[in-house]
Amino acid sequence: MKVLFLPEVSQQFVELAEILYDKGYLSFLDDAIEYSDSLFRQIQRELPIRVHRDAPAYFDRYGKGMSYAAFTKNKHTTWYVFFNVYEIAGELIYLVRHLSNNHVIAHHLDIGS
């Protein structure tokens, strides 16, 4: 099994560290980078074993027939990873197409923020 990220999703992890630091969510840039790296590694490691659901039609703009899985980082923030699964030469490939959190997309998933 492999977990791969579209280039624009990989870029989001860089931008996430900058946002966390610039907006004062984390006081030190090193902490913001570690948060982003930790989320990236957690998704790479755990996506194949996470419970996933079919993504609502709203998210078709990022890819058709996607699923999503939730990753809770703290009591206020849950990250949602949208992906497709492909089988290539007998190997499952998880392609991450979109990443967002409950503060931005909860209303599209019928969950509380």
C-alpha positions in Angstrom: 0.0 0.0 0.0 1.1 3.5 -0.8 -0.3 6.9 0.2 0.4 9.6 -2.4 -0.5 13.3 -2.4 -1.4 15.5 -5.3 1.2 18.3 -5.6 -1.4 20.9 -4.5 -2.2 18.9 -1.3 1.5 18.6 -0.5 1.8 22.4 -0.8 -1.1 22.8 1.7 1.1 21.3 4.4 3.7 24.0 3.8 1.1 26.6 3.8 -0.5 25.1 6.9 2.7 25.7 8.9 2.8 29.3 7.8 -0.8 29.9 8.6 -0.5 28.4 12.1 2.5 30.6 12.9 1.4 33.8 11.1 -2.1 33.8 12.7 -0.7 33.0 16.1 -2.3 29.6 16.6 1.2 28.3 17.4 3.8 30.7 18.9 6.9 29.1 17.4 7.5 28.4 13.8 9.2 25.1 14.7 6.0 24.0 16.5 3.9 24.9 13.4 6.2 22.9 11.1 6.1 20.0 13.5 2.2 20.1 13.6 2.1 20.1 9.8 4.7 17.3 9.5 3.0 15.2 12.1 -0.4 15.5 10.3 1.3 14.5 7.0 3.0 11.5 8.6 -0.1 10.4 10.4 -2.1 10.5 7.1 0.6 8.5 5.3 0.8 5.9 8.0 -2.9 5.6 9.0 -5.1 6.4 6.0 -5.3 2.8 4.7 -6.6 1.6 8.1 -9.0 4.5 8.9 -12.7 4.2 8.7 -13.8 6.1 5.6 -17.0 7.3 4.1 -18.2 8.3 0.7 -17.5 12.0 0.0 -20.6 14.2 -0.6 -21.1 15.4 -4.1 -19.9 18.9 -3.1 -16.4 17.5 -3.1 -16.6 16.2 -6.7 -14.7 19.4 -7.7 -11.6 17.7 -6.4 -12.2 14.3 -7.9 -15.1 11.9 -8.6 -16.0 8.9 -6.5 -13.8 9.9 -3.5 -13.9 8.8 0.1 -12.9 10.7 3.1 -11.4 9.9 6.5 -11.1 12.0 9.7 -8.0 12.8 11.7 -8.5 14.5 15.0 -5.5 16.6 16.1 -6.9 18.2 19.2 -10.3 18.8 20.8 -11.0 21.7 18.4 -9.7 20.5 15.1 -10.4 17.5 12.9 -8.8 17.2 9.5 -10.7 15.6 6.6 -8.7 13.8 4.0 -10.4 13.2 0.6 -9.0 10.4 -1.6 -9.4 7.8 -4.2 -8.1 4.2 -4.0 -6.6 2.6 -7.1 -5.1 -0.8 -7.6 -2.0 -0.8 -9.8 -0.1 -4.1 -10.4 -1.8 -5.6 -7.4 -0.9 -2.7 -5.0 -3.4 -0.4 -3.5 -2.6 3.3 -4.0 -4.4 5.9 -1.9 -4.3 9.2 -3.8 -5.0 12.2 -1.5 -6.8 14.8 -3.6 -8.0 17.3 -0.9 -7.4 18.2 2.7 -9.5 20.5 4.9 -10.7 20.9 8.5 -13.9 21.1 10.4 -13.6 24.9 10.7 -13.9 25.2 7.0 -16.0 22.3 5.7 -18.1 20.8 8.6 -21.3 22.2 7.1 -20.7 20.2 3.9 -20.3 17.0 5.9 -23.4 17.3 8.1 -21.2 17.3 11.2 -20.8 19.8 14.0 -17.8 22.1 14.0 
